[in-house]
Structure formats: structure tokens, C-alpha cells
Amino acid sequence: MRRIAVEIAYDGTAYSGWQAQANAVTVEGTLRDAIRRLCGEEALTFGASRTDAGVHALCNVAAWDTESPIPAEKFAPALNSFLPDDIRIIRSWEAGEGFHPRFDAHSKRYEYRIACGSVVNPLRCRYVCGVRETLDVGAMQKGADGFVGIHDFSAFCSAGAQSESKVRTVTKCEVYTDAGEIVIGVEGDGFLYNMIRILAGTLIEMGRGAKPAESMADILESKDRTKAGPTAPPQGLTLVKIWYKTTETSNAN
């Protein structure tokens, strides 16, 4: 038995998230179907990040065990021939027996993109959150600075989260402009259910002046979901990078 790992990118618009579900079309379910068609096996895949419905990825990582003799590097092109155009395997390799895409990752980076103005470019509407007002990027960065560190992020977690501990480490939280869009870039060792989207909604309120930029510490300390901002729409969010403990499996540029 061999463990195959893949780096997978996808436009999440048409999918009910990553995780396989019995009555919904998901990225993982579509990948499993491609493996079944290629290898004739029912693969039990496991991924690095269970992205929500409508959320995108440039670099999610998945792995599964197989008895197929196909060379590891050939899985990428072979699976792509069975996958829809909005899901692509970037590369594939043979991982160590104990490799786990989620538990072996030491850091992930997500980016949330915002387009300000009354009209959103129709070629970008699948990948940005549209906000009519002009946002104060400086105020948003001030709020983002307070998000960095080891905290209990209960105030930034939606109901239904499976994690018992809400403590996570955020190593970077930056707000900047790129190609006319505002980008919120967040890096950390792991994230709670809807954590980045709630952060984005909170920073948007700070950018509007509806919530003080200095209030981030108080929101975190409260551990109260109602103190943070709304959950921002999913289409602005993309999983951008994952770093692993070994360079062999790292997809950092």
C-alpha cells in the first residue's frame, strides 16, 4: 500500500465546500470519483483544509492510500483528465506512510479580497467581496495587528465548530492593496470554523468606521461571537499556501 499526496487548486463557486457529503457536490467527493474512475478504488482521502462552500484554493493538499502501480508523479495528469476544469491537480508525489496533510502542516496562509465601489468587475465577482464604501486600510491594519498572537478565538468562531480548544496562533495578519483590491492576508497554525471570514467582516466594519480599530483586543478577550463583525461572504476567501515540516511536502514558493 502506498500513500499518494496531491496539491490541488480549485474554484469553489460550484461546490458545497471541500468535505465529501452524501447529497452534495463537493471538491473532495469529485476527487474521490476521479480516483475511482482512474484506479477502480474507493479512496479514503483526507485533506489539509476543509474549505467552506464557495471558498477557493490555490494549494490545498490531499492524500490517500492506494494499491495502484501508477507512478506517483503521473497521478496529477491522469486525474486531471477525469476532473472538471475548475479543479486541477498541480502536482502529485509519494508521501511517507505517516504523512497527514492536516496534522503535518505547521502553517497556512489565507487571503480575503475586497473590491470597493458601486460596481464590481464581473470578471472578479467570483473572487472578491464587494463593498460599496471606500474603506480605511490604515484602520483595518490597526485592527489586524491586534489579531496576531496566541489567543482564544472563540469570538471569531461560528456555532457548529468541532474543535474543543479555540486557542490558535496567528503569526501574521496584514491588510494591503493589490491591483485595486484590498487584501487581508492571514497566516497561522490553524483556523476555526469561519474564523477568517468573521475576521474579514470585523475588519470591514473597522474600515467603515462602524467599529473602533482599537477594539480588537476587547473582542478577543470577550470570547463572545456577538462582539465581532458579521461573517463575510465566502467568495472573497482563498487558501493560498500551506507550509509543512519537511521541504519535500512543502508547497511554499
FENJO-V585983 format. One line per field, one symbol per residue. ss: DSSP state (h for helix, s for strand, l for the rest). phi: phi as a letter, one per 40 degrees, with the letter a starting at -180 (. if undefined). Layout:
BEGIN
ss: ???
phi: ???
END
This chain:
BEGIN
ss: lssssssssslhhhllllllsllsllhhhhhhhhhhhhhllllllssllllllllssssssssssslllllllhhhhhhhllllllssssssssslllllllllssssssssssssllllllllllllssslllllhhhhhhhhhlllsssslhhhllllllllllssssssssssssllssssssssllllllhhhhhhhhhhhhhhllllhhhhhhhhhhllhhhllllllhhhsssssssslllllllll
phi: .bbbbbcbbaccdcbcgccdbcbacbccccccccccccbgbccccabcacccdgcbacacbbaacabccdddcccdcccccbccccbbccabacccdccbdccccbabbbbbbbbchcbcdccbccbbccbcccccccccccccdccchcbccdcbbccgcccccbcbbbcaabbabafgbcbbbbbacibccgdcccdcccccccccgcaccccdccccccfbdcccccccccccbbcbabbbcbccbcbcc
END
